[in-house]
Amino acid sequence: MKRNFIILLLISIFTIFIYAENVNGNFQGILSLAEENTISMALEEIVSIDFDKETSFLEGIEIKIEFPRDLQTYRNSFALYLYRDISPEPDSAVKFYKGTRVLMHLLPVQNNIYIKIPAVEDHSLAQSADTIVIPGFTSRDTYPLLATIIPIMKGIPGTVYDYDFNFTCKPIYSPKGTLSLNISNTVVTENEAYSVTIDGERVKWPSDVYILDEGLHDLVVSSSNGMTKNISAVINAGEKKTIDLLFEYSEPEIKIEAPEGTLIILDDIELMRKNPAEPIPLEAGEHTVIFDIGGYQFSREFTVEPGDSLTISLVLDVLIHKN
């Protein structure tokens, strides 16, 4: 007999959570994830919670309830009810709704109470003395939710309806974020490549995003043209950060040092220089320089990259060897 009673009790409890219930009360407003806001409501009034923020790192929703100090003498007297699959849509002109209950919880007597609603099955939300975590997770297609606080003890004076509970809603993010890295340069080169390391580990480049733990990260970006940039980036939970990185290359240049009277030919063009010490600008790439002294020629091929500054010297020396 006792066993049958327990089975019937469990069936009754299960039925409460499966079938829609009537929810009545004056609608006070919408709690938003996209922009944090606070709504005040009295007992048996209603607020809704909207799932209006897209993010890859949303673990859940936190509802903070500020409990009126003057009502904290009434222990075990108030319960929070939370409903999903609401019909009709919440509106100030509507007082009667139907919804499926997802929570009925006796509110502890303290200044602030936190209700955490998981948005994913695999989450790290934890319950504590002032925090209630709803079991399972509430899928987005069951939103908006309705919340109301109802007195459940007899003998409570009517003055309790004169006090307001403040509801504030905010998203709860997993401790990760994303980093997008856009790299560009001031000089167009055919085969320029980049290598990227994050916290000392080489990562694929290019990549749409890098998923990183929240905190400080060190990035090293090197160009095949020989320039390296070091960057520090702070990633916040749920953040989508973008870094635009510009490699600014100066125009390559060379200086040529040679004895006076030397004919200098650079890329088949004879140099006519008024000031031999003045740098000569060049395009990045391969070049050839020829020195002609009295019909004797010395030539050298060389390559300059963006930002290079080279000095090319013709040194004539007399070597003496002891026989």
C-alpha positions in Angstrom: 0.0 0.0 0.0 2.8 2.4 1.0 4.6 1.6 -2.3 1.5 2.3 -4.3 1.1 5.6 -2.6 4.7 6.6 -3.4 4.2 5.6 -7.1 1.0 7.7 -7.3 2.8 10.7 -5.6 5.7 10.5 -8.1 3.2 10.3 -11.0 1.4 13.3 -9.6 4.6 15.3 -9.4 5.7 14.3 -12.9 2.3 15.3 -14.2 2.6 18.8 -12.7 5.8 19.4 -14.8 4.4 17.9 -18.0 1.0 19.6 -18.4 0.4 23.3 -18.7 -0.7 25.3 -15.7 -2.6 28.5 -15.4 -0.4 31.5 -14.5 -2.1 34.7 -13.5 -0.8 38.1 -12.7 0.0 41.6 -13.9 2.8 41.6 -16.4 5.7 44.0 -15.4 8.2 43.7 -18.2 10.8 41.7 -20.0 14.3 40.8 -18.7 16.8 40.8 -21.5 20.1 39.1 -22.1 21.2 41.5 -24.8 21.1 44.5 -22.4 21.1 44.1 -18.6 18.0 45.6 -17.0 16.2 45.4 -13.7 12.5 45.0 -13.2 10.6 45.5 -9.9 7.5 43.4 -9.1 5.3 42.7 -6.2 4.0 39.2 -5.1 1.9 37.4 -7.7 3.0 39.8 -10.5 4.9 38.4 -13.5 8.1 39.1 -15.4 9.4 37.3 -18.5 12.9 36.3 -19.5 13.9 36.5 -23.2 16.7 34.6 -24.9 17.7 37.4 -27.2 21.5 37.1 -27.3 23.5 35.0 -29.7 26.8 33.6 -28.5 28.8 30.4 -28.8 29.9 30.6 -25.1 26.7 31.0 -23.3 26.4 28.5 -20.5 23.3 29.8 -18.9 21.2 32.7 -17.6 21.4 34.1 -14.1 18.5 35.8 -12.5 19.3 37.9 -9.4 16.4 38.4 -7.0 16.8 41.2 -4.4 14.7 40.2 -1.4 13.0 43.1 0.5 14.6 43.4 3.9 11.2 43.9 5.7 10.0 40.5 4.4 13.0 38.6 5.6 11.2 37.9 8.9 8.7 35.7 7.1 10.7 32.5 6.8 9.6 29.7 4.4 6.7 31.9 3.3 7.5 32.6 -0.4 8.2 30.4 -3.4 9.5 31.3 -6.9 7.7 29.7 -9.8 9.2 29.5 -13.3 7.4 28.5 -16.4 8.3 27.8 -20.1 6.2 27.3 -23.3 4.1 30.3 -22.4 0.9 31.1 -24.2 -0.1 33.7 -25.2 3.0 35.9 -25.7 3.7 38.0 -22.5 2.1 41.4 -22.8 1.0 44.1 -20.4 -2.6 43.8 -21.7 -2.7 40.0 -20.8 -3.2 38.7 -17.3 -3.9 35.0 -17.9 -1.3 32.6 -19.3 -0.7 28.9 -19.6 2.8 27.4 -19.2 4.8 24.3 -18.2 6.4 24.6 -14.8 10.2 24.2 -14.7 10.8 25.3 -11.1 9.0 25.8 -7.8 11.5 26.6 -5.1 11.1 28.0 -1.6 13.1 31.2 -1.4 15.8 31.4 1.3 15.6 34.4 3.5 18.6 36.6 2.5 19.3 39.8 0.7 20.1 38.4 -2.8 19.1 35.1 -4.3 20.5 33.8 -7.6 18.6 31.5 -10.0 20.8 29.9 -12.7 19.2 28.4 -15.8 21.5 26.1 -17.9 21.4 26.9 -21.6 23.4 23.8 -22.6 23.6 20.2 -21.4 27.3 20.3 -20.6 27.7 23.2 -18.2 29.7 24.1 -15.1 27.0 25.9 -13.1 27.1 25.1 -9.4 24.6 25.4 -6.6 25.4 27.1 -3.3 23.7 28.6 -0.3 22.4 31.6 -2.2 22.3 30.0 -5.7 19.6 27.7 -7.2 20.5 25.8 -10.3 17.6 24.4 -12.4 18.1 20.7 -13.2 18.8 19.8 -16.8 18.7 22.6 -19.3 16.0 24.8 -20.9 16.3 24.9 -24.6 16.0 28.2 -26.5 12.8 27.3 -28.3 10.9 27.1 -24.9 11.5 30.8 -24.2 10.3 33.3 -23.1 10.0 32.1 -19.5 7.7 33.5 -16.9 8.6 34.1 -13.3 6.4 34.9 -10.4 6.7 34.8 -6.5 3.7 33.5 -4.6 3.1 33.4 -0.8 2.6 29.8 0.3 2.0 30.2 4.1 -1.2 31.2 5.8 -1.5 34.2 8.1 0.8 36.5 6.1 -0.5 40.1 6.4 -1.7 41.9 3.3 1.0 44.5 3.7 3.5 42.1 2.1 2.0 43.0 -1.3 3.3 46.5 -0.8 6.9 45.4 -1.2 8.8 44.9 -4.5 11.3 42.2 -5.5 14.0 43.4 -7.9 14.8 41.0 -10.8 18.0 41.4 -12.8 19.0 39.0 -15.6 22.4 38.5 -17.2 24.2 35.9 -19.3 26.6 33.4 -17.9 29.6 32.6 -20.1 32.0 29.7 -20.2 35.5 30.8 -19.4 36.6 31.0 -23.0 36.5 33.5 -25.9 37.6 33.8 -29.5 40.4 35.8 -31.2 40.3 36.8 -34.9 43.6 37.9 -36.3 43.7 40.0 -39.5 47.2 40.6 -41.0 48.0 43.0 -43.7 51.1 44.9 -45.0 51.9 48.1 -46.8 53.9 46.4 -49.6 52.5 43.8 -52.1 54.7 40.8 -52.3 54.0 37.6 -54.2 55.1 34.9 -51.7 54.8 36.6 -48.3 53.7 34.2 -45.6 53.1 34.5 -41.9 53.7 32.3 -38.9 51.7 32.7 -35.7 52.4 31.4 -32.2 50.1 31.8 -29.2 51.6 31.3 -25.8 54.6 29.6 -27.3 52.6 27.1 -29.4 52.6 27.3 -33.2 49.0 27.6 -34.6 47.5 27.3 -38.0 47.5 30.4 -40.2 45.2 31.6 -41.7 42.4 30.6 -39.3 38.8 32.0 -38.9 39.1 32.2 -35.1 41.2 30.9 -32.2 39.3 29.6 -29.2 41.2 30.7 -26.1 40.8 30.5 -22.3 40.0 33.8 -20.6 43.1 35.7 -19.5 46.3 37.1 -20.9 47.8 35.6 -24.0 51.1 36.3 -25.8 51.2 36.3 -29.6 54.2 36.3 -31.9 53.5 37.0 -35.6 56.5 36.7 -38.0 56.5 37.5 -41.7 58.6 35.7 -44.3 60.0 39.1 -45.1 61.9 39.1 -41.8 59.7 41.3 -39.6 58.3 40.1 -36.3 55.6 41.6 -34.0 54.9 40.6 -30.4 51.4 41.3 -29.0 49.6 40.7 -25.7 45.9 40.1 -25.8 43.4 39.8 -22.9 40.4 37.5 -23.6 37.3 37.8 -21.5 34.7 35.1 -21.0 32.4 35.0 -24.0 34.3 37.7 -25.8 34.9 37.8 -29.6 38.0 39.9 -30.0 39.5 41.0 -33.3 43.1 42.2 -33.7 44.1 44.0 -36.9 47.9 43.7 -37.4 49.7 45.9 -40.0 53.3 45.2 -41.1 54.6 48.6 -42.3 57.5 48.1 -44.6 59.7 51.0 -45.7 61.0 51.1 -49.3 64.2 49.1 -49.6 67.4 51.1 -50.2 71.1 50.6 -50.7 74.3 52.5 -50.4 77.2 51.9 -52.7 80.8 52.5 -51.7 83.5 52.4 -54.3 86.8 54.1 -55.1 86.6 57.4 -56.9 86.4 57.1 -60.7 84.7 53.7 -60.6 81.9 53.2 -63.1 78.9 51.7 -61.4 76.1 50.0 -63.3 73.0 49.0 -61.4 70.5 46.7 -63.3 72.1 47.7 -66.6 71.8 51.4 -65.9 74.9 53.6 -65.3 74.6 55.5 -62.0 75.3 59.2 -62.2 75.6 60.3 -58.5 76.1 63.8 -57.2 76.2 62.6 -53.6 77.8 59.1 -53.3 76.7 58.9 -49.7 73.0 59.3 -50.5 70.9 56.0 -50.3 69.4 54.6 -53.6 65.8 53.4 -53.4 65.0 50.0 -55.0 62.1 47.7 -55.6 62.1 44.5 -53.5 63.5 41.6 -55.4 66.7 40.6 -57.2 69.3 43.1 -58.6 72.8 43.2 -60.1 75.5 45.7 -59.6 78.7 46.0 -61.7 81.8 47.9 -60.9 84.1 48.9 -63.8 87.7 50.1 -63.1 89.8 50.7 -66.2 88.0 47.9 -68.1 88.1 45.4 -65.3 84.7 44.5 -64.0 83.4 43.1 -60.8 79.8 42.1 -60.5 77.5 40.8 -57.7 73.8 39.7 -57.6 71.9 40.5 -54.5 68.3 40.5 -53.2 66.5 43.1 -51.1 63.3 42.7 -49.2 60.8 45.3 -48.0 62.4 47.3 -45.2 66.0 46.3 -46.1 68.8 48.8 -46.0 72.0 47.4 -47.5 75.5 48.8 -48.0 77.5 47.4 -51.0 81.2 48.1 -50.9 83.9 47.5 -53.5 87.1 47.0 -51.6 90.4 46.8 -53.5 93.3 45.5 -51.5 96.9 44.6 -52.1 97.9 41.2 -50.8 101.6 40.4 -49.9 102.6 36.9 -49.3 106.0 35.8 -48.1 107.6 33.2 -50.4 
